[in-house]
């Protein structure tokens, strides 16, 4: 696995200490790692930088332990909520939580994250349940993250259904998720696949949510 390099030239006009004028350029090489320094299975360029960024910033706390990320493993609704909670400092926004979902008891690993998100209007659930152990779809992850940005006043471009018209399966995005998916697309956080589909109801993987959160955190 070789690193991917990009080179940039910066033109300069400057004076030295004696007052002589010079024109030149500096070449900067940016190397994108293709192997994570922490996770043994994050060994491709598309995931390695994101995995290491999230690890360094404590986003995986309570979700991933050890040196295996599980890049291709479906990420659950509870895990995504915990990662959003960690990534955007929701613990600093909510001082106390109460139980709001029948399937998220006080001893749940995601109790605080999910109920803090509920209190902030980010997590809404279904019929009194959050379904924390279910795999999350792409459109639901986009919706949660979009609500987090809106609630916290963070920088994400507002999108509409028109921003999804170029995708072949835009009609499959449920109405409640249109603004979230469109906002993520317009902000450059997600894009289509090789067939230019958004795949809103496909399950998201741990690798994919890592890249999405990395992009969202560095907007």
C-alpha positions in Angstrom: 0.0 0.0 0.0 1.7 3.1 -1.2 0.7 6.5 -0.1 -1.1 8.8 -2.5 0.7 12.1 -3.1 -0.6 15.4 -4.4 1.8 18.3 -5.2 1.1 22.0 -5.1 3.2 24.9 -6.3 3.1 28.2 -4.3 4.6 31.2 -6.2 6.5 33.6 -4.0 7.8 37.2 -4.3 9.9 38.2 -1.4 12.9 40.2 -0.1 15.8 38.9 1.9 17.3 40.7 4.9 19.6 42.7 2.7 16.7 44.0 0.7 17.3 42.0 -2.5 14.1 41.0 -4.3 13.5 37.4 -5.3 10.8 35.5 -7.3 10.4 31.8 -6.9 8.1 28.9 -5.9 7.8 26.3 -3.2 6.5 22.8 -3.9 4.3 21.3 -1.2 3.7 17.6 -1.2 0.6 16.4 0.6 0.6 12.6 1.3 -2.7 10.8 1.9 -2.0 7.6 3.9 -3.4 4.4 2.6 -3.0 2.5 5.9 -4.4 3.6 9.2 -1.9 3.9 12.1 -4.4 2.4 14.5 -6.9 0.1 12.7 -5.5 -2.9 10.9 -8.5 -3.2 8.5 -8.5 0.5 7.5 -5.9 0.0 4.8 -7.2 1.9 1.8 -6.8 5.6 0.9 -10.6 6.3 1.1 -10.9 5.3 4.8 -7.4 5.5 6.4 -7.3 9.3 7.0 -10.9 9.4 8.3 -10.4 6.5 10.6 -7.3 8.1 12.2 -8.9 11.5 12.4 -11.9 10.1 14.3 -9.8 8.0 16.5 -7.6 11.0 17.4 -10.6 13.1 18.2 -12.4 10.5 20.4 -15.3 10.0 18.1 -15.1 6.2 18.4 -15.3 6.3 22.2 -18.0 3.9 23.3 -18.4 2.4 19.8 -15.1 0.9 18.6 -12.4 -0.6 20.8 -9.2 -2.4 19.9 -7.4 -2.2 16.6 -10.2 -3.4 14.3 -12.7 -0.8 12.9 -15.0 -3.2 11.1 -14.9 -1.1 8.0 -17.5 -3.1 6.1 -19.7 -3.9 9.1 -23.2 -2.2 9.2 -23.2 0.6 11.7 -26.2 0.7 14.1 -28.5 3.6 14.9 -27.2 3.6 18.4 -23.6 3.7 17.3 -24.2 6.6 14.9 -25.9 8.5 17.6 -23.0 7.9 20.0 -20.5 9.0 17.3 -22.5 12.2 16.6 -22.7 12.9 20.4 -18.9 12.5 20.6 -18.0 14.4 17.4 -20.0 17.5 18.2 -19.8 17.7 22.0 -23.4 17.2 22.8 -22.4 16.4 26.4 -21.6 20.1 26.7 -25.1 21.1 25.4 -27.2 18.9 27.7 -26.5 18.6 31.4 -29.1 15.9 32.3 -31.2 13.5 30.4 -34.4 11.5 31.0 -35.7 8.3 29.4 -37.6 8.9 26.2 -37.5 5.5 24.4 -38.9 2.2 25.7 -36.0 0.3 24.0 -33.2 2.5 25.4 -33.1 1.6 29.1 -30.9 3.4 31.6 -28.2 0.6 31.3 -28.0 1.0 27.5 -24.5 1.9 26.3 -26.1 4.7 24.2 -28.6 5.9 26.8 -27.0 9.3 27.4 -26.2 10.0 23.7 -29.6 9.1 22.4 -31.6 10.9 25.1 -29.4 14.0 24.9 -30.0 14.0 21.1 -33.7 13.7 21.8 -33.7 16.6 24.1 -32.0 18.7 21.4 -34.5 17.7 18.8 -32.0 15.5 16.8 -33.3 12.0 17.6 -37.0 11.4 17.2 -37.5 7.6 16.9 -40.5 5.6 15.9 -43.6 5.0 18.1 -41.7 5.6 21.3 -38.7 3.5 20.2 -35.3 4.4 18.8 -34.2 0.9 17.7 -30.6 1.4 18.7 -29.4 -2.0 17.6 -30.8 -1.9 14.0 -28.5 -1.1 11.1 -29.0 2.5 10.0 -29.9 3.5 6.5 -28.0 6.2 4.6 -31.0 8.5 4.6 -31.5 8.2 8.4 -27.8 8.9 9.1 -28.0 11.9 6.9 -31.2 13.1 8.7 -29.6 12.7 12.2 -26.5 14.6 11.1 -28.4 17.3 9.3 -30.6 17.9 12.4 -27.4 18.0 14.6 -26.0 20.7 12.3 -29.2 22.7 12.3 -29.6 22.4 16.1 -26.1 23.4 16.9 -25.9 26.2 14.4 -23.1 24.6 12.5 -22.2 25.3 8.9 -24.1 23.1 6.4 -25.7 24.3 3.2 -29.4 23.9 3.1 -30.6 21.6 0.4 -34.0 20.9 -1.3 -35.4 18.1 -3.4 -34.1 19.9 -6.5 -30.6 19.1 -5.4 -31.3 15.4 -5.7 -32.8 15.5 -9.2 -29.6 14.4 -10.9 -29.6 11.1 -9.0 -31.3 8.2 -10.6 -33.0 7.0 -7.5 -33.9 10.4 -6.0 -37.6 9.3 -5.8 -36.6 6.7 -3.2 -35.7 9.2 -0.6 -38.5 9.4 1.9 -40.1 12.8 2.4 -38.8 13.2 6.0 -35.2 12.7 4.8 -35.2 14.9 1.7 -33.8 18.0 3.4 -31.1 16.0 5.3 -29.9 14.1 2.2 -30.0 17.1 0.0 -28.1 19.2 2.6 -25.4 16.6 2.8 -25.1 16.4 -1.0 -25.0 20.1 -1.5 -22.4 20.5 1.3 -20.2 17.8 -0.4 -20.4 15.4 2.5 -22.0 12.6 0.4 -22.3 11.8 -3.3 -23.6 9.2 -5.6 -22.1 5.8 -6.4 -20.6 4.8 -9.8 -24.1 4.6 -11.2 -25.0 8.0 -9.8 -27.5 6.6 -7.3 -27.8 8.0 -3.8 -29.0 4.6 -2.4 -31.0 6.2 0.5 -32.3 2.9 2.0 -29.0 1.0 1.9 -27.4 0.2 5.2 -24.4 2.4 6.1 -21.1 0.8 7.2 -18.7 1.8 9.8 -16.2 2.9 7.2 -18.8 5.0 5.4 -20.0 6.8 8.5 -16.4 7.5 9.4 -15.8 9.3 6.1 -19.1 11.2 6.4 -18.3 12.4 9.9 -14.8 13.3 9.0 -16.1 15.5 6.2 -18.8 17.0 8.4 -16.3 17.8 11.2 -14.0 19.6 8.8 -16.5 21.6 6.7 
